[in-house]
Amino acid sequence: MNLRVSAGIEVSDKTLIEDAKKALALLVEETLKETGCILFEIHQNLEKPERFILWEIWEKPEDLAAHFEMDHTKKYLAYDYTAVNYIEKMGLPLST
């Protein structure tokens, strides 16, 4: 079964929102090339622009673990633009 993750992050210094957005866009671009990455989207909150939500789907948990060992992920984290507010591992979508 795929691993689905939702995460909320927030820019710590509001003067760096635009820098964070550029770095996040590069993170998305590189992450989508990773083995096991099915979906990796980041959306900005319209009412609180310092907040973002990540939606991710990975083939297996090991692929997500490998994501944190990638140079582009380490580079983004080293900027220290954002703090993690929450991480949720999600089940399959509900159907009616």
Secondary structure, 3 states (H helix, E strand, C coil): CCEEEEEEEEECCHHHHHHHHHHHHHHHHHHCCCCCEEEEEEEECCCCCCEEEEEEEECCHHHHHHHCCCHHHHHHHHHCCEEEEEEEEECCCCCC
